[in-house]
Amino acid sequence: MSFRIRVFALILLVAVVATAATAWLTLAQVTRQVRESAAADRQDVARITEELRRYGETGGTWDGVAGTVRALARDTGQRIRITDGAGGQIADSDVLLGRDPRPGGTAPPLLVDPRPDLPFADDMGVHFPSQAKVIASAIAAYTTGVTYAACLTRAGHEVSVRTGHLDVPVFTDAGGPVSGAGGCVKDDGVSGAVLASHRAALDVCASTQGGERLACLRRVFAERTAAVAPQPLTVRLGALDDAGQRLAVGPTAAVAAGVAAAVLACALLLGRAVLRPVRALTAASHGLGEGDLDRRVPATGKDEIGELGRSFNRMADSLRASEERQRRLVGDIAHELRTPLANLRGYLEALRDGVLEADEELLDSLHEEVLLQQRIVDDLQDLALAEAGALTYHRGALDAGELIETCRTAHSALAATAGVELTAGSPGRAVPLYGDPGRLRQALSNLVSNAVRHTASGGSVRLELAEGDEMVRIAVRDTGSGIAAADLPHLFDRFWRADAARGRATGGSGLGLSIARQIVADHDGAIEVTSEVGAGTVFTIVLPGPRGSL
C-alpha cells in the first residue's frame, strides 16, 4: 500500500475515532448531567413544597414564612415566589435576598395545601348520623388547634404537632406548658351550638353516595375551617434568566485529555513509522559523505519510503562503482605510462653515460615511443571531454557513404601492412547524416583500426552501410578471432583488452572503443556488438537519419 494512502488512512482513522470518542463521551456526560440536573430539580421541588407544606401545617399560618423561603432559595439556588389564592404575593426570594425581582420562569405553578386530608370511609352512608357527629367534632378540634398554633407562630414559639383522631393534627407548644404561652390559650372545650352548626352543614352530604359524598364532606370541612386554617399557596419556581446547571469542567477536561492522548499516541506511531527509515537514510548518507561507500539501508516496503531506500542503495552502488572505476582508471593510466617512461628513462641515461650511441634507429625508436605516450594522453583528454559533455562538435550535413570510403582509404596502408583485405560497400546512392564529420570519422576509425589489429594476415575487414526505419547503420565486419561472450560487457571499459598478452603496440591504448561509444552517444546513437569466437566480430554504429537528428 502506498505510504501516502497509509498516512491518509491513519490520519482519517485518528480523526474519525477522535471525533466519535469526543461526541460519544460528551453525549454521555451531557446525558448524565442532564439526568442528574433533572433529578436534582425534582428533589429541590419536592423539598420546597414539602417544607412549605410542613410550615403551614405546623404553624397554622403563613405569617413568618419569608425566613423559610429565604433559606430554601439559598440552599437550592431556585427563585421562589409564593402567592395566595387571590394572587397576592406573600414572599419573593429575589426581594428577600436583596435582588431586583426577575421575570418568572416558564415552569408551571405548584399548589401547596397544608390542610389535613381526612380519611373518610366509603361506607359513610350506613352510619352517617353518627359519623357526622364525629366529623363535626374533628372540625371543631382542628379549628381550635390551628388557631392556637397560629398564635404560637406569631409569638415566635415553636409548635409541635402530632396526629390525632381522623388524622386531625393536635398542636402544642414545643417550648413549655400548653397554657399561657406568649398569651396564647388553647380552648379544648367546644360549645354545643358550634357542634350543631357543623352537623347542620354536614347534613347536605346525607343525600349523596360514594365518591360524591366524599367530595362533599371534604368541601364542607374546607369551608368550615377556611376562616382560621392556612389557605393553599401557589408556588412559582425559577426565572427567565436562570443559567441552569452548568456542565462540570472535570469530565469535559478528562474527555479532552483522553482524546488528546489517543491522538498523540497515533501521531507517535506515525512518527516512528516515518522517522525510522528517515533516520536510517540520514545515518547512511552521513556515512557516504565520510567515504563509507558500503553503507546501505533496508528497503523492503513497496511504498514511497521503500522506493526511496532502494533509490538510495542504487545511488550508493553507483557511487561505489564510480569510485572503483576511478581507481582502476588511475591504476590503468599508471600501468600504461610506467613501462614506456621507464624505457625512455633507461635509454636517456644510457645515452648520457655514453653506454649507447645516438644513431638514427635509436632516435626513431625513442620518437615512436613518445608519440605513443602522446596518443594515450590525447585519447584520455578526448574521453574526459566527451564524458563531461565538453567535447567540441561541428555538426553539419554529410554523406555516410563518403564517410566510410574516407575511412577505408585512410586505413588501407595499415591493412596492407597487416595482410588484411579492407573493403567498403554502400547502397550506391547518398545516405545523408547530420553530425560532426571529423568526430564520426574518429569513432569509425577507432573501430576499423581495432578490427585490423585483431584480424590475422589473410583475413578481411569490410565496411557496410545500410539504412532503414529512419536509422543509418554502419557496420565494421572482420574475420578475426572473435570475442568470448563473457568479455562483451567489458569491451567499452577504459584500458580493457580482450587479449591480455597484447601490448600497446599491438593492442592500442585501450581507450579507442570508449571514445567511439561516447562520440556516437553524443550523436544520439549507439554501438552494437555481435561476435563469435573463431568466426569474427561485427561492430555496428546506429545513428538517426536527418529527420531524427534535426
Stockholm file with secondary structure:
# STOCKHOLM 1.0

chainA/1-550         MSFRIRVFALILLVAVVATAATAWLTLAQVTRQVRESAAADRQDVARITEELRRYGETGGTWDGVAGTVRALARDTGQRIRITDGAGGQIADSDVLLGRDPRPGGTAPPLLVDPRPDLPFADDMGVHFPSQAKVIASAIAAYTTGVTYAACLTRAGHEVSVRTGHLDVPVFTDAGGPVSGAGGCVKDDGVSGAVLASHRAALDVCASTQGGERLACLRRVFAERTAAVAPQPLTVRLGALDDAGQRLAVGPTAAVAAGVAAAVLACALLLGRAVLRPVRALTAASHGLGEGDLDRRVPATGKDEIGELGRSFNRMADSLRASEERQRRLVGDIAHELRTPLANLRGYLEALRDGVLEADEELLDSLHEEVLLQQRIVDDLQDLALAEAGALTYHRGALDAGELIETCRTAHSALAATAGVELTAGSPGRAVPLYGDPGRLRQALSNLVSNAVRHTASGGSVRLELAEGDEMVRIAVRDTGSGIAAADLPHLFDRFWRADAARGRATGGSGLGLSIARQIVADHDGAIEVTSEVGAGTVFTIVLPGPRGSL
#=GR chainA/1-550 SS CCHHHHHHHHHHHHHHHHHHHHHHHHHHHHHHHHHHHHHHHHHHHHHHHHHHHHHHHHHSSCTTHHHHHHHHHHHHCCCEEEECTTSCEEEEHHHHTTCCCCCBCSSCCEEECCSCCCCCCTTTTTTHHHHHHHHHHHHHHHHHHHHHHHHHHHTTCCEEEEECGGGCEEEEETTSCSTTBTTBCCCCCCCHHHHHHHHHHHGGGTTCCHHHHHHHHHHHHHHHHTTTSCCCEEEEECBTTCCCCCCCHHHHHHHHHHHHHHHHHHHHHHHHHHHHHHHHHHHHHHHHHTTCTTCCCCCCCSSHHHHHHHHHHHHHHHHHHHHHHHHHHHHHHHHHHHHHHHHHHHHHHHHHHTSSCCCHHHHHHHHHHHHHHHHHHHHHHHHHHHHTTCCCCCCEEEEHHHHHHHHHHHTHHHHHHHTCEEEEECCSSCCEEEECHHHHHHHHHHHHHHHHHTSCTTCEEEEEEEEETTEEEEEEEECSCCCCGGGGGGTTSTTCCSSTTCCHHHHCCSCHHHHHHHHHHHTTCEEEEEEETTTEEEEEEEEECHHHHC
#=GC SS_cons         CCHHHHHHHHHHHHHHHHHHHHHHHHHHHHHHHHHHHHHHHHHHHHHHHHHHHHHHHHHSSCTTHHHHHHHHHHHHCCCEEEECTTSCEEEEHHHHTTCCCCCBCSSCCEEECCSCCCCCCTTTTTTHHHHHHHHHHHHHHHHHHHHHHHHHHHTTCCEEEEECGGGCEEEEETTSCSTTBTTBCCCCCCCHHHHHHHHHHHGGGTTCCHHHHHHHHHHHHHHHHTTTSCCCEEEEECBTTCCCCCCCHHHHHHHHHHHHHHHHHHHHHHHHHHHHHHHHHHHHHHHHHTTCTTCCCCCCCSSHHHHHHHHHHHHHHHHHHHHHHHHHHHHHHHHHHHHHHHHHHHHHHHHHHTSSCCCHHHHHHHHHHHHHHHHHHHHHHHHHHHHTTCCCCCCEEEEHHHHHHHHHHHTHHHHHHHTCEEEEECCSSCCEEEECHHHHHHHHHHHHHHHHHTSCTTCEEEEEEEEETTEEEEEEEECSCCCCGGGGGGTTSTTCCSSTTCCHHHHCCSCHHHHHHHHHHHTTCEEEEEEETTTEEEEEEEEECHHHHC
//
